[in-house]
Amino acid sequence: MALLSFIAGSLISACLAHVDEVRADSNRVFELRVYHTLPGKVPALESRFRDTASKLLAKYDLKVVGYWVPEGTPGWDNTFIYLVAHSDREEAKKNWDAMMVDPEFQEMIKSEQANKLVEKIDRMYMRPTDFSPMK
């Protein structure tokens, strides 16, 4: 848990270069998604996000702040991470629900079942603190 908290803090700090693109909103939340892939499947998952998933996320107003792949940490070799900014939790749910019924998303899910890449997904919503540079 401490490592996940450290990673979340590091990801947000890494995003500070884009802080001018983010406007403050008291209800704003960030969603940290950590995909644990089957061994050696990170490149295939990167391709899936590059070619398909990122376009679907944008189509449904799921604003990705960034994508990351850990380096130099053997315990995280099979990990793909991304951070999504939402105006609030309700908007996040509405946008995710809309994407889930999209036929293109359903096709991607069928592909995942046929060619399994992901072992599990950890997901958490985070709110910025009152002293956070990124809100």
N, C-alpha and C positions, 0 to 999 in steps of 0.2 A: 504494500500500500504506500509505503514511504517513497519507493521508486516511482510509482505511478504519479504521486503528488509532485515529485521532483520533475518528472517529464512534463506534466501539465504546466508547471511554472516555467520550465525551459521553453516550451512551445509558445506560450504567451509572450515571453520575453523576446523570442525570435521573431514574433510578429510585430514588434514595436516599429520596425522599419516601415510598416504599412499603417501606422497609427493615424496618419493624416487622412486615410480613406475611411476611417471608422468614426461615426458620430456618437456622441454620448446619448444614452437612453436608459432611464432608471430600471426598465424591465428587461433590458437586453441580457441574453444568456448565450453562453458558448457551449457547444456540445463536442466533447472529446470522444473520438471513436478510435479504438485500438483493435486492429484485426490481427489475430494470431493465425498465421498460415500453416499449412502442412509444410514439412521441410522442403526448402528449395523453390517454393511457389511464389515468393514475393515478386520476382520479375513478371510473372504471368498476371498477378493481381495489379501491379503497376500498369501493365498494358490495358487491362480491363477498365481501370479508372481513367487512363489517358484517352482511350478510344470510345468508351461508352458511358460509364458511370458519371464522369464529371459533367458531361453534356446533359444528362438526365437531372443531376443535382441542380444545375443552373436553370434548366427549364422549369423547375418547381420552386424557384427562388430560395434554394438551400445554398446560402452563401459560404462557400469554402474559403477559409482564411489561408490554408496551406495544407500540403501533403508532406509527410516525412517518412524516411526509412532510417532507423537507428544504425549508427556505425560504431565499430570498435567495442561493442558490448555483446559478447557471445550469447548471453541468455536472451537477447532480443533479436537474434539473427532472422527469425521468421516473423517479423512484425512490420506492419504498415499502419501508419497513424495519420489521421486528419482531424482538422478542427473546423467546425461549422459555426457561424455567427447567426443568431436568430433575434428578431426584435423582442420576442417573449416566448414562453413555453407553449402557449396556445397556437401561435403562428407556426412554431416548429412542428407541432402535432398535425396541424392542417396541411402543411406542405409535405411532410413525410407520408401522410395518408393518401394524398393526391398522387404522389409518385408511385406508391405501392400498387395502385390499380392500373398504371400505365402499361399498355401491351409490350412496349419495349423493355420496361423493367421486368415484367413477367418472363419475357424471353431470356433476359440475363439470369434470372433465378433458375430457369430450366437448364441453362448452360452450366451454372454452378453445381447443380445436382448431377449433371452428366460428367463434369470435369471438376471435381471438388478441389478448391483452392484454400478455403478458409476453415480452420478448425473451430474457432470461436471468436466472438466479438464482444469486447468490453466497451461500455458506453456510459458516459456520465455528463450531466449538465452542470455547468459552473456559472456562478454569477460573479461579476467583477466586484472587488472590494471598493470602498469609497475612495481609497488612495491609489487605485490601479491606474496606470497611465492609459491603458486600453479599456474602454468601457463600452 
